[in-house]
Amino acid sequence: MASANHATGRPVNVLFVCLGNICRSPMAEGVFTDMAAKHPLINEIDSAGTGAYHVMEPPDPRTMSTLRRHGITDYDHAARKVTKEDFLHFDYLMAMDKYNLRDLQDTRQSLLKKAGGARTKIAEVRLFGDFGAGGVLHECVGGGEVVKDPYYGGANGFEEVYQQVTRFSRGFLDYLEKGNGSKE
């Protein structure tokens, strides 16, 4: 199985994933897109949900107001569900919590079995919180910090999500810049 080859400087495609694709993953997409604008190691950025609860709906208004409050004003998104094609197109699928991570890992395993040993590029699935300060990657997949769903809480939960995904975005960019993750 091939994976993203950062050591050669090939730009990567990144998909952020939460449950409904209206709070955490669009926040991560908006922040990462703003932070990685014109970054040579980033090609495509998107977000999706493991569930199809809000397909074609815009992000939660609290997500959008938090992004605007931090100067991210040109972000637009319609919720969608993760597809099998996403595993073939994106280099990284970044889960916001361990439930999302498990769902993505199960789908990835199913795709690997179907590939039957064929050399197929299938996205690396990680918990976004696995990417720490300075580009340090948690040694255990899913061992990092979880981004809690702010949907049923107040505005402070969305601010906390913003702060988390900002830290993880910096950590992931540092990780890529150090040439980590090359498995080809």
C-alpha beads as a LAMMPS data file, in Angstrom:
LAMMPS data file: protein, C-alpha beads

184 atoms
183 bonds

1 atom types
1 bond types

-500.0 500.0 xlo xhi
-500.0 500.0 ylo yhi
-500.0 500.0 zlo zhi

Masses

1 110.0

Atoms # bond

1 1 1 0.000 0.000 0.000
2 1 1 1.332 3.420 -0.928
3 1 1 0.939 6.486 1.233
4 1 1 1.658 10.176 0.882
5 1 1 5.333 10.818 0.202
6 1 1 6.201 14.057 1.937
7 1 1 9.953 13.525 1.702
8 1 1 9.763 14.184 -2.032
9 1 1 7.664 17.283 -1.439
10 1 1 4.588 15.949 -3.232
11 1 1 1.563 18.023 -2.130
12 1 1 -1.062 16.133 -0.150
13 1 1 -4.863 16.106 -0.109
14 1 1 -6.465 16.327 3.350
15 1 1 -10.038 15.489 4.406
16 1 1 -11.296 16.486 7.869
17 1 1 -14.034 14.238 9.277
18 1 1 -16.549 14.518 12.119
19 1 1 -20.031 13.076 12.598
20 1 1 -22.375 15.470 10.787
21 1 1 -19.944 17.780 8.954
22 1 1 -21.478 20.976 10.326
23 1 1 -19.321 21.822 13.380
24 1 1 -15.853 20.356 13.931
25 1 1 -14.707 19.201 10.489
26 1 1 -15.822 22.394 8.693
27 1 1 -14.090 24.413 11.441
28 1 1 -10.915 22.381 10.834
29 1 1 -11.262 22.787 7.067
30 1 1 -11.744 26.554 7.356
31 1 1 -8.815 27.030 9.739
32 1 1 -6.477 24.711 7.829
33 1 1 -7.397 26.273 4.468
34 1 1 -6.647 29.721 5.873
35 1 1 -3.404 28.598 7.488
36 1 1 -2.161 26.530 4.529
37 1 1 -3.090 28.977 1.759
38 1 1 -0.434 28.666 -0.959
39 1 1 1.538 26.136 1.114
40 1 1 3.602 24.007 -1.296
41 1 1 2.868 20.744 0.554
42 1 1 -0.930 21.133 0.495
43 1 1 -2.996 20.457 -2.602
44 1 1 -6.666 19.919 -1.737
45 1 1 -8.570 20.412 1.523
46 1 1 -12.152 19.319 2.220
47 1 1 -14.358 18.013 5.021
48 1 1 -17.088 15.405 5.386
49 1 1 -19.108 13.524 7.984
50 1 1 -19.359 9.854 8.854
51 1 1 -23.138 10.316 9.022
52 1 1 -25.483 11.735 6.392
53 1 1 -27.564 13.753 8.863
54 1 1 -26.962 17.196 7.354
55 1 1 -26.063 16.566 3.698
56 1 1 -26.111 19.801 1.660
57 1 1 -26.700 21.960 4.761
58 1 1 -24.328 24.834 5.591
59 1 1 -22.132 24.663 8.695
60 1 1 -23.694 25.420 12.073
61 1 1 -24.048 29.229 12.458
62 1 1 -21.831 29.057 15.566
63 1 1 -19.066 27.488 13.472
64 1 1 -19.315 30.301 10.949
65 1 1 -19.429 33.071 13.570
66 1 1 -16.363 31.610 15.305
67 1 1 -14.448 31.510 12.011
68 1 1 -15.483 35.106 11.197
69 1 1 -14.483 36.285 14.675
70 1 1 -10.984 34.974 13.896
71 1 1 -10.802 36.655 10.483
72 1 1 -11.789 33.682 8.316
73 1 1 -14.530 35.283 6.256
74 1 1 -14.359 33.640 2.838
75 1 1 -15.197 30.060 3.886
76 1 1 -18.193 28.331 2.305
77 1 1 -19.240 24.693 2.649
78 1 1 -22.144 22.282 2.228
79 1 1 -22.135 19.172 4.416
80 1 1 -21.515 15.804 2.803
81 1 1 -20.900 12.214 3.822
82 1 1 -17.538 10.460 3.489
83 1 1 -17.376 8.186 0.437
84 1 1 -15.160 5.231 -0.439
85 1 1 -13.692 7.391 -3.198
86 1 1 -12.406 9.775 -0.512
87 1 1 -10.097 7.009 0.739
88 1 1 -8.563 6.757 -2.731
89 1 1 -8.395 10.482 -3.486
90 1 1 -7.155 11.947 -0.193
91 1 1 -3.797 11.227 1.425
92 1 1 -5.028 11.913 4.962
93 1 1 -8.426 11.502 6.591
94 1 1 -8.370 13.399 9.900
95 1 1 -10.934 12.190 12.433
96 1 1 -12.118 14.546 15.163
97 1 1 -12.868 11.851 17.766
98 1 1 -12.356 8.156 18.412
99 1 1 -15.810 7.176 17.097
100 1 1 -15.075 8.859 13.776
101 1 1 -11.628 7.281 13.795
102 1 1 -13.060 3.785 14.318
103 1 1 -15.622 4.253 11.525
104 1 1 -12.924 5.447 9.128
105 1 1 -10.509 2.671 10.116
106 1 1 -13.217 0.046 9.540
107 1 1 -13.922 1.395 6.053
108 1 1 -10.200 1.579 5.296
109 1 1 -9.701 -2.056 6.363
110 1 1 -12.588 -3.121 4.147
111 1 1 -11.034 -1.321 1.179
112 1 1 -7.642 -2.906 1.845
113 1 1 -9.227 -6.374 1.892
114 1 1 -11.015 -5.679 -1.384
115 1 1 -7.726 -4.522 -2.924
116 1 1 -6.392 -8.015 -2.154
117 1 1 -2.753 -7.069 -1.898
118 1 1 -2.800 -4.823 -4.938
119 1 1 -0.567 -1.804 -4.564
120 1 1 -3.333 0.721 -4.016
121 1 1 -2.959 4.139 -2.421
122 1 1 -5.467 4.342 0.411
123 1 1 -5.567 7.352 2.712
124 1 1 -3.849 7.322 6.057
125 1 1 -6.473 7.652 8.789
126 1 1 -5.467 9.594 11.909
127 1 1 -7.018 11.382 14.833
128 1 1 -6.390 15.064 14.055
129 1 1 -5.298 15.515 17.675
130 1 1 -2.436 13.057 17.061
131 1 1 -0.488 15.964 15.543
132 1 1 1.124 17.888 18.364
133 1 1 3.223 21.003 18.679
134 1 1 6.376 21.097 16.597
135 1 1 5.182 18.378 14.248
136 1 1 5.407 15.615 16.834
137 1 1 3.107 12.731 15.924
138 1 1 1.595 10.695 18.765
139 1 1 3.168 7.231 18.632
140 1 1 -0.224 5.516 18.864
141 1 1 -2.910 6.169 16.230
142 1 1 -5.820 7.705 18.117
143 1 1 -3.759 8.390 21.214
144 1 1 -3.871 12.159 20.817
145 1 1 -6.362 14.793 21.873
146 1 1 -10.032 14.433 20.914
147 1 1 -12.023 17.361 19.500
148 1 1 -15.293 17.236 21.450
149 1 1 -18.526 17.903 19.591
150 1 1 -19.777 21.398 20.564
151 1 1 -23.187 20.965 18.902
152 1 1 -25.280 20.705 22.081
153 1 1 -23.331 23.325 24.011
154 1 1 -22.773 27.052 23.860
155 1 1 -20.473 29.342 21.904
156 1 1 -17.540 28.614 24.242
157 1 1 -17.433 25.023 22.925
158 1 1 -16.965 26.326 19.384
159 1 1 -14.151 28.596 20.542
160 1 1 -12.477 25.588 22.171
161 1 1 -12.785 23.643 18.898
162 1 1 -11.248 26.604 17.049
163 1 1 -8.272 26.676 19.440
164 1 1 -7.769 22.901 19.136
165 1 1 -7.923 22.729 15.346
166 1 1 -5.599 25.730 15.103
167 1 1 -3.003 23.902 17.238
168 1 1 -3.432 20.643 15.332
169 1 1 -3.213 22.429 11.969
170 1 1 0.124 23.957 12.968
171 1 1 1.309 20.579 14.225
172 1 1 0.300 18.825 11.013
173 1 1 1.980 21.447 8.805
174 1 1 5.144 21.158 10.923
175 1 1 4.944 17.379 10.563
176 1 1 4.757 17.641 6.765
177 1 1 7.525 20.245 6.585
178 1 1 9.848 17.923 8.497
179 1 1 9.339 15.289 5.792
180 1 1 7.615 12.852 8.140
181 1 1 5.221 10.154 7.093
182 1 1 6.999 8.942 3.971
183 1 1 6.165 5.262 3.484
184 1 1 6.752 4.785 -0.226

Bonds

1 1 1 2
2 1 2 3
3 1 3 4
4 1 4 5
5 1 5 6
6 1 6 7
7 1 7 8
8 1 8 9
9 1 9 10
10 1 10 11
11 1 11 12
12 1 12 13
13 1 13 14
14 1 14 15
15 1 15 16
16 1 16 17
17 1 17 18
18 1 18 19
19 1 19 20
20 1 20 21
21 1 21 22
22 1 22 23
23 1 23 24
24 1 24 25
25 1 25 26
26 1 26 27
27 1 27 28
28 1 28 29
29 1 29 30
30 1 30 31
31 1 31 32
32 1 32 33
33 1 33 34
34 1 34 35
35 1 35 36
36 1 36 37
37 1 37 38
38 1 38 39
39 1 39 40
40 1 40 41
41 1 41 42
42 1 42 43
43 1 43 44
44 1 44 45
45 1 45 46
46 1 46 47
47 1 47 48
48 1 48 49
49 1 49 50
50 1 50 51
51 1 51 52
52 1 52 53
53 1 53 54
54 1 54 55
55 1 55 56
56 1 56 57
57 1 57 58
58 1 58 59
59 1 59 60
60 1 60 61
61 1 61 62
62 1 62 63
63 1 63 64
64 1 64 65
65 1 65 66
66 1 66 67
67 1 67 68
68 1 68 69
69 1 69 70
70 1 70 71
71 1 71 72
72 1 72 73
73 1 73 74
74 1 74 75
75 1 75 76
76 1 76 77
77 1 77 78
78 1 78 79
79 1 79 80
80 1 80 81
81 1 81 82
82 1 82 83
83 1 83 84
84 1 84 85
85 1 85 86
86 1 86 87
87 1 87 88
88 1 88 89
89 1 89 90
90 1 90 91
91 1 91 92
92 1 92 93
93 1 93 94
94 1 94 95
95 1 95 96
96 1 96 97
97 1 97 98
98 1 98 99
99 1 99 100
100 1 100 101
101 1 101 102
102 1 102 103
103 1 103 104
104 1 104 105
105 1 105 106
106 1 106 107
107 1 107 108
108 1 108 109
109 1 109 110
110 1 110 111
111 1 111 112
112 1 112 113
113 1 113 114
114 1 114 115
115 1 115 116
116 1 116 117
117 1 117 118
118 1 118 119
119 1 119 120
120 1 120 121
121 1 121 122
122 1 122 123
123 1 123 124
124 1 124 125
125 1 125 126
126 1 126 127
127 1 127 128
128 1 128 129
129 1 129 130
130 1 130 131
131 1 131 132
132 1 132 133
133 1 133 134
134 1 134 135
135 1 135 136
136 1 136 137
137 1 137 138
138 1 138 139
139 1 139 140
140 1 140 141
141 1 141 142
142 1 142 143
143 1 143 144
144 1 144 145
145 1 145 146
146 1 146 147
147 1 147 148
148 1 148 149
149 1 149 150
150 1 150 151
151 1 151 152
152 1 152 153
153 1 153 154
154 1 154 155
155 1 155 156
156 1 156 157
157 1 157 158
158 1 158 159
159 1 159 160
160 1 160 161
161 1 161 162
162 1 162 163
163 1 163 164
164 1 164 165
165 1 165 166
166 1 166 167
167 1 167 168
168 1 168 169
169 1 169 170
170 1 170 171
171 1 171 172
172 1 172 173
173 1 173 174
174 1 174 175
175 1 175 176
176 1 176 177
177 1 177 178
178 1 178 179
179 1 179 180
180 1 180 181
181 1 181 182
182 1 182 183
183 1 183 184
